[in-house]
Amino acid sequence: MIASAWVATTGLGLALMVAIVGSEGITPLEVLILSLFGVSFGWIVIPFWTSLIGFALQLSGRDPLSLRLVDAVRPGAGSLRSRVALVMPAHNEDPKRVMAGLAAMAASLAETGRAHHFAIHLLSDTTDPAIRAAEDSLWAGLQERYATGLSSNVSRGPWPALHFRRREFNEGRKAGNIAEFCDRWR
């Protein structure tokens, strides 16, 4: 089926291209162009049909190998067996925006009821003294809100662990901070 669709689509594309290019006759250069077009267009048609069939299988809820109907995966159906580190590096960034992102992430995880599988790490390389002070203050506020549940409308379960680390020497900036974190995390 895919082979016939591929041949038909490639043939149709090539026929349309011949009609466009050959309106006043075909030169040897145009024959070369049409040949290259046929090969490259045929190569593009294969993933087109593959993705179209995959999309149809997804819509119909069928397994791509057996073509049998499968149960839809329900959110929260799987189980987590390990801990996950969510890492946010910061380097002289707006602390309000950074802390708002962390708070939203923590609240979203708490709503799933699986936040105990996650640890959020803020890795700061901030060098600006004013931004450092704001970071420290906002982090303390986030920790305080965290201790009281961050939000009264979220009551599903435990909150993720929150960790803050500031490097004195920001070697490699954010990438260096993440690399150092990964070396220590193992």
N, C-alpha and C positions, 0 to 999 in steps of 0.2 A: 504494500500500500504506500509506504513512504517513498519507495523507489519510483513508483509510477507518478506520484505527486511531484517528486523532484524533477523527473524528466519533463512532465507536462508544464510545470512552472518555468523551468529553464528554457524549454522550447518556446513558450509564449513570450517570455522576456526577450529572447533572441529574435523572434519574429517581429516584435514591435521595434526593436533596435534596427533591424534590417530595413523596415518600412521607413524609419526616420532617416537613416544614413543613406539608403539607396534610392532616394526619390529621384535623383538625376543620374543613376548608374553607380556602379561600385568600382572603385579603383583598387589596385593591389594594397595600398596603405589601409584602405577601409576594410578590406578582407582581413588584414592583420588585426586591426582594431576590433572587428566583430569576433574574431577567434578569441582574442584575449578577454573580451567582454563575456563571451559564452562560458569560458572557464571560470572567471571570477564571479560571475552571477550565479553559476551553478554551485559554487563554493558557499555563497551567501544563502542560497535557498535551503541548504541542508539544516543549518541551525534555526532558520525561520520555521520550517515544518516541525522540527523537533520541539521547539518551544511552544508552538501552537497546540501540538498534541499533548504536551505536558500540562498546558493551561487547561485544556479540555478535561484531562484526567483529574486535575485538582478541583475543577468545578463539579465534576460528577462524583467526587469522593471515592475514587478508585485507586487501588495500589498500582503503581506503574509497572511492576513486574508481573503480578498475577492477574491484574485487571479485576480483582474482586473488590466489592465494596468494603471500606474500612470505617471503623468508628472514628469520629472526629476527636481530635485531642482536645480535652477540656483544660482550660487554664488551671494550673495548680495540681494537675493529675500526677505529674512526675514527682519524684522525691529527690531532694538534694542530699548528697552523702559527704560533701566536703565543704570547707569554708572558702569564701571568695573574697579577695581583696579588691576593693574599688579605690583606685588611686587618682587623686587630683593634685597635680603639681601647680604651684603658683609662683610667679616671679614678678613682683611689683605690679600686681593687678588690683582692680577695685575689690577690696575685701567684702563690701556689701553684696556684690554680684556673686563672688565665690561662695560666701556663706549661705546665700539664698539658694544656690545650686545644691550645696551639700544638704541643707535642710529639706529641700524638695525631694532629693534622692532618699534621704533617711525616712521621710514620711511615706514615700511611695513603697519602700521596702517593708515598712511596718504594716502597711495595709495588706500586704500579701500574707502576713502571718508567718513569714519565713526569714525575717530579718536577722535572726540569730545565726544564720549561715553566712552573713556578710559582715565585713569590717570596712569602714570608710576611713581612708588615710588622706589627710591633707599634708602635702609635702611642700613646705615653703622655702623658697630661696630669696625671699624679699630682702632687699638691701636698703630701701628707703626707710628712714626712721619713722616718719609719719605713717606710712603704710603699715610698717611693722606694729606700731602701737594700735592702729585700728584693727589689724588682724588679731592681735592678742585680745583686745576688748570684745570683738565680735565672736571670737572663738569661745571666750568665757561665757558670753550670752547664749551661744548655741549649746554649750555643755549644760547650762542651767535649764534651758528649755528642754533639752534632751532628758534631763533628770525628772522633769515633770510631765513628760510625754509629748513634747514638741507641739502637740495640737490636741485640743479637746475632742475634735470630731473623728479622730483616728483611735480606735480602741481594739484593734485586732490582735495585737500581740507585742512581743518584745521588739526592742529597737536594735538597730545594728550598732556594733561597737564603733566608737569614734576615736580616732588617733590623730595627733598633731605632731609634726616634726619639722624643726627649722634647722637648716644647715647654716653654719657660719661662713663656710667657703662654698660659693655656688659654682663649683667646677663643672663645666659642661651644661650649665643652666638646667632647663627642665629635663632634657634627655639624660644628663648626668645624674640628676636627682632620682629619676626613675630607675636608672641603672644601679645606683647605690642602694635604693630600696629593694630591688630584686635580689641583689647580692646578699643583703641582710635578711630578707624574708625567708630564704631557703631553709 
